[in-house]
Structures are given as structure tokens and as C-alpha cells.
């Protein structure tokens, strides 16, 4: 952990860019793995980044380097919300998969 960290960088990133729904090419010219894969990867990355922010905020709070203790609470709430969102995405995907398996052809 860096002791020169001056504050929590809090940004909320969208789960998916809507332009990804319109084509199969990424901006760099590579093929996409699919819209669902992109959404899940973004959600996983969001969980990792918010967890990292929470750990940094807790460290800074514990060492007395955090000026505003509310930032630690905000970081923890963001991390919890990111995990809950990922869980809900997983549950909805599993429900959809189950529905597709029940369709008889």
C-alpha cells in the first residue's frame, strides 16, 4: 500500500457500452467474445476495482491518513453494491439458461 495516497478515487463506470450491442467488432478491430461475456467481465472488473478502493480506504482509515472517514463507508458500500450486482447478473443468467434448457425442440 502506498502511504502517499491522498484520497479515494471514486468513479462509477457503466456496465456495458451500448455500442457493443450493435456490432461484433471491438474498437481495436478484434473480435468480441459476446455481449454477455463483455458484461460479465466488466462486472467482475468493477468488483475488483471497488474492492481495491475499499481495502485502500480501510488501510488509510486505520493508519490515520484518511481525512474524511465517510470515504471508507462509501467505498465499502460501493464494493457491496458491485458484488450484489454481479450476483444478480449470475442469477439472471442461470435462470435464462434454465429456461432455454426447458424448451423442447
N, C-alpha and C positions, 0 to 999 in steps of 0.2 A: 504494500500500500504506500502511496506517495503521501508524505507529510506536508507537501506543498499544495495539496488540493484545496482550492479556495471556496468551492461551493458545489452543490449538486446541479448537474446539467440535466434539466428535466424537459424532455420533449416527448410528445406523443406522436408516434408515427402511424399512418393508416395501415390497415392490414394488407390491403391489396390496391394496386393502382388499377383503375378501371380500364386503362388502355390495354392491360394484359388480357382482358376478356375478348378483345376484338381480333386478335391475331395469334399466330403461332410462333412469331419471331420475337426475340428479345431485342432490346435497343442495341446491344453489341453485335447483333447478327446471328447469335447462337439459337439453337432450338430450345424451346421451353420444355419443362418436364410435365407441364399441365397446369391448369389453373388451380386445381386442388393442391397440388404439390407446392406451388408458389405460396398459396395462402397459409398452408401449414408451416412451411419453412419460415415465413415472415412471423407467424405467431410464436414459433419456437425461438427465433432470434429476439423477439420482443421480450419473451420471458427471461432469456439470458441477460439482456441488457438491463432490464428493470431489476433483476436480482442483483446484478453487479452494483447498480446505483444504491440499492438498499444496503448491501454489505458495506459499501464505502461510507454511506451516511451513518450507519451504526458505529463504524470504526471511528469516524470523526467525532461523533457524539460521545463515545466512550473516552476518547483522549482529550476532550475539551476543545477541539478545534472547530467545532460547528457553531456558528454564531446564532443560528435560528434552529432550535430543537424541533420545530414543526416540520422542517425539511425531512427529518428522519421518519416522521409519521407519514408524510406524503409519499416518500419513497417506498415505505412498506405497503401502503395502500395501493400504489401503482403496481407493485410486484404481485400482490394478492389478486388484483383485478386481471392482470395479464395471465396468471395461472388459471384463474376461473374461466377466462375466455378460451384458453387452449383446451381445457377440459370440456367445455360446451361444444367446441368445434369437433373434438374427437367423438363425443356422444352423438352429435347430429350425423356425423359421417358413418358411424356404426349403425345408427337407425336407418339411414338411407341404404346402406349395404344390405341390411336385413330385409328391407322392403324389396330390394332388387332380387334377392335370393328367393323370396316368396312368389315372385312372378313365374307362372308356368308358361312355357313356350310351346 
